Amino acid sequence: RTQRGGRRRDRRELDRAAFDAGREGVAVVAIPSTPEAITALMAWAAGSSASGVALAPVSAVMLKGK
């Protein structure tokens, strides 16, 4: 996989998770804790695809129903 193709796939996965979260109320995405992955996530979060999405730790999602 090329770096560029990987980034495109990652964006699609994040876009899909945002769509699912809008429909279901929540979505969980796990990414590696590499500098590249965190940078890509933050770039996505700053873009228009993330409009209305709140990034939160998975523990917040787990406690949401309590």
All heavy atoms as TSV, in Angstrom:
chain	resi	resn	atom	element	x	y	z
A	1	ARG	N	N	0.858	-1.175	0.000
A	1	ARG	CA	C	0.000	0.000	0.000
A	1	ARG	C	C	0.897	1.228	0.000
A	1	ARG	O	O	1.876	1.311	0.726
A	1	ARG	CB	C	-0.925	-0.117	1.191
A	1	ARG	CG	C	-1.125	1.116	1.960
A	1	ARG	CD	C	-1.965	0.882	3.165
A	1	ARG	NE	N	-1.521	1.845	4.130
A	1	ARG	CZ	C	-1.933	1.930	5.341
A	1	ARG	NH1	N	-2.769	1.065	5.803
A	1	ARG	NH2	N	-1.493	2.851	6.143
A	2	THR	N	N	0.505	2.185	-0.764
A	2	THR	CA	C	1.267	3.429	-0.789
A	2	THR	C	C	0.787	4.329	0.340
A	2	THR	O	O	-0.337	4.197	0.821
A	2	THR	CB	C	1.089	4.170	-2.132
A	2	THR	OG1	O	-0.269	4.582	-2.236
A	2	THR	CG2	C	1.478	3.308	-3.310
A	3	GLN	N	N	1.626	5.222	0.735
A	3	GLN	CA	C	1.261	6.161	1.798
A	3	GLN	C	C	0.035	6.971	1.390
A	3	GLN	O	O	-0.882	7.167	2.162
A	3	GLN	CB	C	2.458	7.070	2.076
A	3	GLN	CG	C	2.372	7.836	3.340
A	3	GLN	CD	C	2.458	6.955	4.581
A	3	GLN	OE1	O	1.908	5.879	4.659
A	3	GLN	NE2	N	3.129	7.455	5.567
A	4	ARG	N	N	0.016	7.422	0.149
A	4	ARG	CA	C	-1.106	8.235	-0.323
A	4	ARG	C	C	-2.409	7.440	-0.331
A	4	ARG	O	O	-3.440	7.900	0.115
A	4	ARG	CB	C	-0.781	8.755	-1.714
A	4	ARG	CG	C	-1.822	9.686	-2.246
A	4	ARG	CD	C	-1.408	10.198	-3.590
A	4	ARG	NE	N	-2.037	11.452	-3.831
A	4	ARG	CZ	C	-1.840	12.171	-4.884
A	4	ARG	NH1	N	-0.983	11.784	-5.789
A	4	ARG	NH2	N	-2.455	13.302	-5.043
A	5	GLY	N	N	-2.340	6.201	-0.853
A	5	GLY	CA	C	-3.530	5.350	-0.877
A	5	GLY	C	C	-4.011	5.019	0.519
A	5	GLY	O	O	-5.197	4.940	0.788
A	6	GLY	N	N	-3.068	4.832	1.446
A	6	GLY	CA	C	-3.426	4.553	2.827
A	6	GLY	C	C	-4.140	5.722	3.470
A	6	GLY	O	O	-5.115	5.545	4.185
A	7	ARG	N	N	-3.666	6.918	3.203
A	7	ARG	CA	C	-4.321	8.115	3.761
A	7	ARG	C	C	-5.730	8.276	3.208
A	7	ARG	O	O	-6.643	8.644	3.933
A	7	ARG	CB	C	-3.489	9.362	3.453
A	7	ARG	CG	C	-2.344	9.530	4.417
A	7	ARG	CD	C	-1.641	10.842	4.215
A	7	ARG	NE	N	-0.338	10.507	3.659
A	7	ARG	CZ	C	0.264	11.127	2.676
A	7	ARG	NH1	N	-0.284	12.157	2.114
A	7	ARG	NH2	N	1.427	10.741	2.250
A	8	ARG	N	N	-5.881	7.986	1.939
A	8	ARG	CA	C	-7.207	8.093	1.318
A	8	ARG	C	C	-8.161	7.075	1.955
A	8	ARG	O	O	-9.301	7.384	2.260
A	8	ARG	CB	C	-7.073	7.863	-0.188
A	8	ARG	CG	C	-8.194	8.424	-0.983
A	8	ARG	CD	C	-7.999	8.330	-2.486
A	8	ARG	NE	N	-6.929	7.496	-2.933
A	8	ARG	CZ	C	-5.850	7.921	-3.606
A	8	ARG	NH1	N	-5.726	9.185	-3.906
A	8	ARG	NH2	N	-4.914	7.093	-4.000
A	9	ARG	N	N	-7.668	5.860	2.171
A	9	ARG	CA	C	-8.487	4.827	2.791
A	9	ARG	C	C	-8.831	5.217	4.226
A	9	ARG	O	O	-9.965	5.057	4.664
A	9	ARG	CB	C	-7.742	3.492	2.781
A	9	ARG	CG	C	-8.630	2.350	3.280
A	9	ARG	CD	C	-7.848	1.139	3.613
A	9	ARG	NE	N	-7.115	1.467	4.839
A	9	ARG	CZ	C	-6.049	0.832	5.247
A	9	ARG	NH1	N	-5.547	-0.134	4.543
A	9	ARG	NH2	N	-5.461	1.177	6.369
A	10	ASP	N	N	-7.854	5.760	4.955
A	10	ASP	CA	C	-8.103	6.185	6.330
A	10	ASP	C	C	-9.164	7.269	6.384
A	10	ASP	O	O	-10.045	7.248	7.243
A	10	ASP	CB	C	-6.817	6.686	6.978
A	10	ASP	CG	C	-5.786	5.579	7.162
A	10	ASP	OD1	O	-6.150	4.388	7.074
A	10	ASP	OD2	O	-4.613	5.921	7.384
A	11	ARG	N	N	-9.094	8.233	5.459
A	11	ARG	CA	C	-10.120	9.293	5.407
A	11	ARG	C	C	-11.500	8.703	5.141
A	11	ARG	O	O	-12.479	9.119	5.755
A	11	ARG	CB	C	-9.770	10.315	4.325
A	11	ARG	CG	C	-8.941	11.458	4.818
A	11	ARG	CD	C	-8.935	12.607	3.836
A	11	ARG	NE	N	-8.683	12.225	2.458
A	11	ARG	CZ	C	-7.485	12.115	1.898
A	11	ARG	NH1	N	-6.410	12.385	2.594
A	11	ARG	NH2	N	-7.355	11.765	0.640
A	12	ARG	N	N	-11.579	7.751	4.238
A	12	ARG	CA	C	-12.872	7.113	3.948
A	12	ARG	C	C	-13.417	6.403	5.182
A	12	ARG	O	O	-14.610	6.475	5.466
A	12	ARG	CB	C	-12.744	6.131	2.789
A	12	ARG	CG	C	-12.737	6.779	1.433
A	12	ARG	CD	C	-12.995	5.770	0.326
A	12	ARG	NE	N	-12.115	4.628	0.378
A	12	ARG	CZ	C	-10.948	4.519	-0.261
A	12	ARG	NH1	N	-10.535	5.505	-1.019
A	12	ARG	NH2	N	-10.219	3.437	-0.174
A	13	GLU	N	N	-12.531	5.730	5.911
A	13	GLU	CA	C	-12.969	5.042	7.128
A	13	GLU	C	C	-13.465	6.034	8.180
A	13	GLU	O	O	-14.471	5.787	8.843
A	13	GLU	CB	C	-11.835	4.179	7.679
A	13	GLU	CG	C	-11.548	2.969	6.810
A	13	GLU	CD	C	-10.387	2.138	7.319
A	13	GLU	OE1	O	-9.931	2.360	8.458
A	13	GLU	OE2	O	-9.935	1.264	6.568
A	14	LEU	N	N	-12.759	7.137	8.327
A	14	LEU	CA	C	-13.198	8.161	9.281
A	14	LEU	C	C	-14.504	8.797	8.826
A	14	LEU	O	O	-15.400	9.051	9.648
A	14	LEU	CB	C	-12.111	9.216	9.465
A	14	LEU	CG	C	-10.873	8.724	10.219
A	14	LEU	CD1	C	-9.742	9.740	10.071
A	14	LEU	CD2	C	-11.191	8.458	11.673
A	15	ASP	N	N	-14.646	9.055	7.534
A	15	ASP	CA	C	-15.898	9.605	7.008
A	15	ASP	C	C	-17.050	8.647	7.267
A	15	ASP	O	O	-18.148	9.063	7.641
A	15	ASP	CB	C	-15.785	9.892	5.508
A	15	ASP	CG	C	-14.919	11.088	5.184
A	15	ASP	OD1	O	-14.622	11.887	6.093
A	15	ASP	OD2	O	-14.521	11.207	4.002
A	16	ARG	N	N	-16.805	7.365	7.070
A	16	ARG	CA	C	-17.841	6.354	7.300
A	16	ARG	C	C	-18.226	6.312	8.781
A	16	ARG	O	O	-19.404	6.218	9.140
A	16	ARG	CB	C	-17.360	4.983	6.823
A	16	ARG	CG	C	-18.345	3.863	7.055
A	16	ARG	CD	C	-19.625	4.137	6.316
A	16	ARG	NE	N	-20.673	3.281	6.810
A	16	ARG	CZ	C	-21.732	2.946	6.118
A	16	ARG	NH1	N	-21.893	3.404	4.897
A	16	ARG	NH2	N	-22.634	2.163	6.620
A	17	ALA	N	N	-17.225	6.376	9.652
A	17	ALA	CA	C	-17.497	6.375	11.095
A	17	ALA	C	C	-18.306	7.607	11.490
A	17	ALA	O	O	-19.225	7.512	12.317
A	17	ALA	CB	C	-16.194	6.312	11.885
A	18	ALA	N	N	-18.002	8.755	10.902
A	18	ALA	CA	C	-18.757	9.978	11.184
A	18	ALA	C	C	-20.202	9.816	10.731
A	18	ALA	O	O	-21.137	10.227	11.431
A	18	ALA	CB	C	-18.106	11.179	10.502
A	19	PHE	N	N	-20.397	9.212	9.569
A	19	PHE	CA	C	-21.755	8.951	9.068
A	19	PHE	C	C	-22.499	8.024	10.028
A	19	PHE	O	O	-23.640	8.291	10.407
A	19	PHE	CB	C	-21.685	8.333	7.671
A	19	PHE	CG	C	-23.013	7.931	7.125
A	19	PHE	CD1	C	-23.868	8.868	6.574
A	19	PHE	CD2	C	-23.416	6.600	7.159
A	19	PHE	CE1	C	-25.109	8.495	6.065
A	19	PHE	CE2	C	-24.650	6.222	6.667
A	19	PHE	CZ	C	-25.496	7.164	6.117
A	20	ASP	N	N	-21.826	6.935	10.427
A	20	ASP	CA	C	-22.441	5.987	11.358
A	20	ASP	C	C	-22.779	6.657	12.688
A	20	ASP	O	O	-23.840	6.405	13.258
A	20	ASP	CB	C	-21.514	4.794	11.607
A	20	ASP	CG	C	-21.374	3.894	10.390
A	20	ASP	OD1	O	-22.195	4.003	9.444
A	20	ASP	OD2	O	-20.427	3.071	10.377
A	21	ALA	N	N	-21.880	7.500	13.178
A	21	ALA	CA	C	-22.122	8.196	14.440
A	21	ALA	C	C	-23.337	9.111	14.330
A	21	ALA	O	O	-24.133	9.209	15.268
A	21	ALA	CB	C	-20.893	9.004	14.854
A	22	GLY	N	N	-23.479	9.765	13.194
A	22	GLY	CA	C	-24.643	10.619	12.989
A	22	GLY	C	C	-25.940	9.832	12.983
A	22	GLY	O	O	-26.966	10.293	13.476
A	23	ARG	N	N	-25.875	8.635	12.453
A	23	ARG	CA	C	-27.062	7.786	12.359
A	23	ARG	C	C	-27.341	7.039	13.661
A	23	ARG	O	O	-28.480	6.943	14.091
A	23	ARG	CB	C	-26.872	6.805	11.210
A	23	ARG	CG	C	-28.148	6.161	10.751
A	23	ARG	CD	C	-27.919	5.240	9.592
A	23	ARG	NE	N	-26.981	4.215	10.050
A	23	ARG	CZ	C	-26.180	3.525	9.268
A	23	ARG	NH1	N	-26.189	3.735	7.983
A	23	ARG	NH2	N	-25.360	2.632	9.749
A	24	GLU	N	N	-26.279	6.507	14.274
A	24	GLU	CA	C	-26.429	5.655	15.456
A	24	GLU	C	C	-26.205	6.384	16.782
A	24	GLU	O	O	-26.516	5.858	17.831
A	24	GLU	CB	C	-25.442	4.484	15.374
A	24	GLU	CG	C	-25.580	3.629	14.139
A	24	GLU	CD	C	-26.877	2.845	14.108
A	24	GLU	OE1	O	-27.378	2.463	15.183
A	24	GLU	OE2	O	-27.400	2.618	13.001
A	25	GLY	N	N	-25.593	7.563	16.709
A	25	GLY	CA	C	-25.313	8.307	17.927
A	25	GLY	C	C	-23.896	8.133	18.438
A	25	GLY	O	O	-23.440	8.912	19.256
A	26	VAL	N	N	-23.201	7.104	17.965
A	26	VAL	CA	C	-21.835	6.840	18.403
A	26	VAL	C	C	-21.138	5.933	17.397
A	26	VAL	O	O	-21.778	5.134	16.722
A	26	VAL	CB	C	-21.824	6.195	19.815
A	26	VAL	CG1	C	-22.417	4.814	19.798
A	26	VAL	CG2	C	-20.446	6.200	20.405
A	27	ALA	N	N	-19.835	6.106	17.297
A	27	ALA	CA	C	-18.998	5.195	16.502
A	27	ALA	C	C	-17.622	5.191	17.149
A	27	ALA	O	O	-17.172	6.203	17.691
A	27	ALA	CB	C	-18.895	5.650	15.049
A	28	VAL	N	N	-16.970	4.055	17.112
A	28	VAL	CA	C	-15.639	3.922	17.686
A	28	VAL	C	C	-14.666	3.571	16.572
A	28	VAL	O	O	-14.926	2.676	15.768
A	28	VAL	CB	C	-15.602	2.833	18.781
A	28	VAL	CG1	C	-14.180	2.602	19.275
A	28	VAL	CG2	C	-16.519	3.209	19.934
A	29	VAL	N	N	-13.565	4.301	16.539
A	29	VAL	CA	C	-12.501	4.049	15.567
A	29	VAL	C	C	-11.207	3.904	16.343
A	29	VAL	O	O	-10.904	4.730	17.202
A	29	VAL	CB	C	-12.363	5.220	14.554
A	29	VAL	CG1	C	-11.198	5.004	13.615
A	29	VAL	CG2	C	-13.652	5.409	13.795
A	30	ALA	N	N	-10.472	2.852	16.061
A	30	ALA	CA	C	-9.169	2.651	16.700
A	30	ALA	C	C	-8.083	2.914	15.667
A	30	ALA	O	O	-8.172	2.439	14.530
A	30	ALA	CB	C	-9.056	1.227	17.226
A	31	ILE	N	N	-7.101	3.699	16.052
A	31	ILE	CA	C	-5.972	3.979	15.175
A	31	ILE	C	C	-4.685	3.701	15.947
A	31	ILE	O	O	-4.691	3.736	17.177
A	31	ILE	CB	C	-5.965	5.433	14.655
A	31	ILE	CG1	C	-5.800	6.420	15.810
A	31	ILE	CG2	C	-7.209	5.741	13.843
A	31	ILE	CD1	C	-5.493	7.832	15.367
A	32	PRO	N	N	-3.615	3.420	15.244
A	32	PRO	CA	C	-2.347	3.227	15.955
A	32	PRO	C	C	-1.884	4.547	16.563
A	32	PRO	O	O	-2.243	5.622	16.096
A	32	PRO	CB	C	-1.374	2.752	14.864
A	32	PRO	CG	C	-1.992	3.175	13.578
A	32	PRO	CD	C	-3.474	3.256	13.800
A	33	SER	N	N	-1.112	4.457	17.609
A	33	SER	CA	C	-0.649	5.686	18.273
A	33	SER	C	C	0.686	6.151	17.704
A	33	SER	O	O	1.595	6.511	18.445
A	33	SER	CB	C	-0.536	5.457	19.779
A	33	SER	OG	O	0.368	4.401	20.032
A	34	THR	N	N	0.759	6.173	16.386
A	34	THR	CA	C	1.957	6.674	15.724
A	34	THR	C	C	1.790	8.163	15.444
A	34	THR	O	O	0.654	8.644	15.303
A	34	THR	CB	C	2.206	5.944	14.390
A	34	THR	OG1	O	1.096	6.207	13.514
A	34	THR	CG2	C	2.350	4.435	14.589
A	35	PRO	N	N	2.889	8.886	15.350
A	35	PRO	CA	C	2.775	10.314	15.023
A	35	PRO	C	C	2.031	10.542	13.703
A	35	PRO	O	O	1.235	11.478	13.599
A	35	PRO	CB	C	4.227	10.778	14.931
A	35	PRO	CG	C	4.988	9.820	15.781
A	35	PRO	CD	C	4.274	8.500	15.633
A	36	GLU	N	N	2.262	9.681	12.723
A	36	GLU	CA	C	1.603	9.840	11.417
A	36	GLU	C	C	0.093	9.668	11.541
A	36	GLU	O	O	-0.686	10.426	10.963
A	36	GLU	CB	C	2.157	8.836	10.397
A	36	GLU	CG	C	3.608	9.025	10.081
A	36	GLU	CD	C	4.555	8.379	11.095
A	36	GLU	OE1	O	4.094	7.591	11.966
A	36	GLU	OE2	O	5.755	8.685	11.035
A	37	ALA	N	N	-0.333	8.663	12.297
A	37	ALA	CA	C	-1.763	8.412	12.453
A	37	ALA	C	C	-2.444	9.545	13.226
A	37	ALA	O	O	-3.533	9.989	12.856
A	37	ALA	CB	C	-1.995	7.076	13.156
A	38	ILE	N	N	-1.796	10.028	14.267
A	38	ILE	CA	C	-2.371	11.126	15.049
A	38	ILE	C	C	-2.453	12.392	14.207
A	38	ILE	O	O	-3.465	13.108	14.230
A	38	ILE	CB	C	-1.545	11.374	16.329
A	38	ILE	CG1	C	-1.503	10.116	17.201
A	38	ILE	CG2	C	-2.075	12.581	17.090
A	38	ILE	CD1	C	-2.838	9.618	17.663
A	39	THR	N	N	-1.413	12.650	13.424
A	39	THR	CA	C	-1.415	13.815	12.537
A	39	THR	C	C	-2.545	13.708	11.525
A	39	THR	O	O	-3.268	14.675	11.273
A	39	THR	CB	C	-0.059	13.953	11.824
A	39	THR	OG1	O	0.948	14.151	12.816
A	39	THR	CG2	C	-0.057	15.108	10.839
A	40	ALA	N	N	-2.729	12.520	10.946
A	40	ALA	CA	C	-3.800	12.309	9.966
A	40	ALA	C	C	-5.175	12.496	10.611
A	40	ALA	O	O	-6.070	13.113	10.023
A	40	ALA	CB	C	-3.684	10.917	9.351
A	41	LEU	N	N	-5.341	11.993	11.831
A	41	LEU	CA	C	-6.614	12.152	12.534
A	41	LEU	C	C	-6.909	13.620	12.812
A	41	LEU	O	O	-8.030	14.093	12.602
A	41	LEU	CB	C	-6.591	11.366	13.848
A	41	LEU	CG	C	-7.824	11.527	14.728
A	41	LEU	CD1	C	-9.085	11.020	14.025
A	41	LEU	CD2	C	-7.621	10.812	16.050
A	42	MET	N	N	-5.911	14.342	13.256
A	42	MET	CA	C	-6.112	15.757	13.547
A	42	MET	C	C	-6.404	16.553	12.270
A	42	MET	O	O	-7.227	17.469	12.289
A	42	MET	CB	C	-4.911	16.331	14.293
A	42	MET	CG	C	-4.665	15.667	15.656
A	42	MET	SD	S	-6.133	15.445	16.688
A	42	MET	CE	C	-6.563	17.126	17.050
A	43	ALA	N	N	-5.756	16.195	11.169
A	43	ALA	CA	C	-6.041	16.856	9.888
A	43	ALA	C	C	-7.483	16.573	9.470
A	43	ALA	O	O	-8.199	17.468	9.012
A	43	ALA	CB	C	-5.054	16.392	8.821
A	44	TRP	N	N	-7.921	15.338	9.636
A	44	TRP	CA	C	-9.296	14.991	9.283
A	44	TRP	C	C	-10.265	15.764	10.180
A	44	TRP	O	O	-11.254	16.316	9.713
A	44	TRP	CB	C	-9.517	13.479	9.429
A	44	TRP	CG	C	-10.926	13.083	9.165
A	44	TRP	CD1	C	-11.491	12.827	7.947
A	44	TRP	CD2	C	-11.972	12.950	10.129
A	44	TRP	NE1	N	-12.831	12.540	8.112
A	44	TRP	CE2	C	-13.143	12.608	9.436
A	44	TRP	CE3	C	-12.026	13.087	11.510
A	44	TRP	CZ2	C	-14.351	12.385	10.086
A	44	TRP	CZ3	C	-13.232	12.880	12.155
A	44	TRP	CH2	C	-14.379	12.527	11.433
A	45	ALA	N	N	-9.957	15.814	11.493
A	45	ALA	CA	C	-10.843	16.491	12.435
A	45	ALA	C	C	-10.971	17.974	12.131
A	45	ALA	O	O	-12.008	18.581	12.406
A	45	ALA	CB	C	-10.330	16.287	13.864
A	46	ALA	N	N	-9.945	18.569	11.547
A	46	ALA	CA	C	-9.983	19.990	11.208
A	46	ALA	C	C	-10.760	20.250	9.915
A	46	ALA	O	O	-11.127	21.385	9.641
A	46	ALA	CB	C	-8.563	20.545	11.070
A	47	GLY	N	N	-11.039	19.216	9.159
A	47	GLY	CA	C	-11.722	19.369	7.877
A	47	GLY	C	C	-13.231	19.358	8.013
A	47	GLY	O	O	-13.797	19.109	9.083
A	48	SER	N	N	-13.892	19.611	6.903
A	48	SER	CA	C	-15.355	19.695	6.904
A	48	SER	C	C	-16.036	18.354	7.126
A	48	SER	O	O	-17.177	18.314	7.576
A	48	SER	CB	C	-15.836	20.300	5.586
A	48	SER	OG	O	-15.474	19.481	4.501
A	49	SER	N	N	-15.350	17.240	6.842
A	49	SER	CA	C	-15.956	15.923	7.053
A	49	SER	C	C	-16.265	15.671	8.519
A	49	SER	O	O	-17.126	14.870	8.848
A	49	SER	CB	C	-15.028	14.814	6.543
A	49	SER	OG	O	-14.876	14.893	5.155
A	50	ALA	N	N	-15.533	16.326	9.396
A	50	ALA	CA	C	-15.703	16.099	10.826
A	50	ALA	C	C	-16.726	17.042	11.454
A	50	ALA	O	O	-16.900	17.034	12.667
A	50	ALA	CB	C	-14.355	16.245	11.529
A	51	SER	N	N	-17.401	17.814	10.645
A	51	SER	CA	C	-18.390	18.754	11.165
A	51	SER	C	C	-19.433	18.001	11.995
A	51	SER	O	O	-20.031	17.034	11.550
A	51	SER	CB	C	-19.071	19.472	10.006
A	51	SER	OG	O	-20.066	20.324	10.483
A	52	GLY	N	N	-19.608	18.433	13.215
A	52	GLY	CA	C	-20.590	17.797	14.089
A	52	GLY	C	C	-20.079	16.568	14.806
A	52	GLY	O	O	-20.834	15.902	15.501
A	53	VAL	N	N	-18.803	16.244	14.644
A	53	VAL	CA	C	-18.220	15.065	15.278
A	53	VAL	C	C	-17.387	15.502	16.476
A	53	VAL	O	O	-16.636	16.461	16.396
A	53	VAL	CB	C	-17.317	14.290	14.279
A	53	VAL	CG1	C	-16.571	13.172	14.962
A	53	VAL	CG2	C	-18.147	13.758	13.124
A	54	ALA	N	N	-17.530	14.803	17.569
A	54	ALA	CA	C	-16.711	15.055	18.750
A	54	ALA	C	C	-15.760	13.887	18.942
A	54	ALA	O	O	-16.197	12.739	19.005
A	54	ALA	CB	C	-17.589	15.206	19.978
A	55	LEU	N	N	-14.469	14.177	18.983
A	55	LEU	CA	C	-13.486	13.139	19.276
A	55	LEU	C	C	-13.450	12.960	20.784
A	55	LEU	O	O	-13.382	13.936	21.533
A	55	LEU	CB	C	-12.113	13.541	18.758
A	55	LEU	CG	C	-12.006	13.749	17.242
A	55	LEU	CD1	C	-10.580	14.140	16.876
A	55	LEU	CD2	C	-12.425	12.496	16.485
A	56	ALA	N	N	-13.515	11.722	21.228
A	56	ALA	CA	C	-13.532	11.440	22.662
A	56	ALA	C	C	-12.859	10.102	22.919
A	56	ALA	O	O	-12.817	9.243	22.032
A	56	ALA	CB	C	-14.977	11.388	23.158
A	57	PRO	N	N	-12.357	9.907	24.115
A	57	PRO	CA	C	-11.771	8.604	24.436
A	57	PRO	C	C	-12.859	7.531	24.471
A	57	PRO	O	O	-14.030	7.824	24.752
A	57	PRO	CB	C	-11.150	8.810	25.816
A	57	PRO	CG	C	-11.790	10.022	26.371
A	57	PRO	CD	C	-12.275	10.844	25.216
A	58	VAL	N	N	-12.473	6.313	24.180
A	58	VAL	CA	C	-13.457	5.226	24.143
A	58	VAL	C	C	-14.122	5.042	25.502
A	58	VAL	O	O	-15.282	4.630	25.565
A	58	VAL	CB	C	-12.816	3.917	23.614
A	58	VAL	CG1	C	-11.869	3.312	24.643
A	58	VAL	CG2	C	-13.870	2.932	23.181
A	59	SER	N	N	-13.447	5.399	26.581
A	59	SER	CA	C	-14.073	5.288	27.904
A	59	SER	C	C	-15.314	6.174	28.004
A	59	SER	O	O	-16.291	5.791	28.657
A	59	SER	CB	C	-13.064	5.649	29.001
A	59	SER	OG	O	-12.581	6.956	28.828
A	60	ALA	N	N	-15.313	7.315	27.339
A	60	ALA	CA	C	-16.487	8.188	27.342
A	60	ALA	C	C	-17.654	7.520	26.626
A	60	ALA	O	O	-18.812	7.649	27.043
A	60	ALA	CB	C	-16.156	9.527	26.702
A	61	VAL	N	N	-17.364	6.808	25.566
A	61	VAL	CA	C	-18.396	6.099	24.812
A	61	VAL	C	C	-18.958	4.973	25.674
A	61	VAL	O	O	-20.167	4.748	25.740
A	61	VAL	CB	C	-17.840	5.551	23.490
A	61	VAL	CG1	C	-18.851	4.693	22.775
A	61	VAL	CG2	C	-17.369	6.703	22.597
A	62	MET	N	N	-18.074	4.273	26.372
A	62	MET	CA	C	-18.514	3.155	27.200
A	62	MET	C	C	-19.389	3.631	28.359
A	62	MET	O	O	-20.319	2.942	28.762
A	62	MET	CB	C	-17.288	2.414	27.739
A	62	MET	CG	C	-16.511	1.702	26.646
A	62	MET	SD	S	-14.943	1.015	27.213
A	62	MET	CE	C	-15.508	-0.191	28.379
A	63	LEU	N	N	-19.103	4.821	28.876
A	63	LEU	CA	C	-19.876	5.335	30.007
A	63	LEU	C	C	-21.145	6.073	29.574
A	63	LEU	O	O	-21.986	6.389	30.422
A	63	LEU	CB	C	-19.005	6.285	30.835
A	63	LEU	CG	C	-17.812	5.626	31.540
A	63	LEU	CD1	C	-16.919	6.686	32.160
A	63	LEU	CD2	C	-18.289	4.624	32.580
A	64	LYS	N	N	-21.297	6.302	28.285
A	64	LYS	CA	C	-22.436	7.087	27.784
A	64	LYS	C	C	-23.770	6.501	28.200
A	64	LYS	O	O	-24.695	7.215	28.556
A	64	LYS	CB	C	-22.356	7.194	26.261
A	64	LYS	CG	C	-23.470	8.025	25.678
A	64	LYS	CD	C	-23.350	8.124	24.186
A	64	LYS	CE	C	-24.459	9.037	23.690
A	64	LYS	NZ	N	-24.969	8.685	22.438
A	65	GLY	N	N	-23.896	5.211	28.169
A	65	GLY	CA	C	-25.170	4.571	28.472
A	65	GLY	C	C	-25.481	4.430	29.955
A	65	GLY	O	O	-26.558	4.038	30.334
A	66	LYS	N	N	-24.521	4.775	30.798
A	66	LYS	CA	C	-24.744	4.611	32.255
A	66	LYS	C	C	-25.393	5.813	32.863
A	66	LYS	O	O	-25.327	6.886	32.479
A	66	LYS	CB	C	-23.418	4.323	32.929
A	66	LYS	CG	C	-22.914	2.959	32.532
A	66	LYS	CD	C	-21.692	2.608	33.349
A	66	LYS	CE	C	-21.305	1.181	33.015
A	66	LYS	NZ	N	-20.362	0.630	33.921
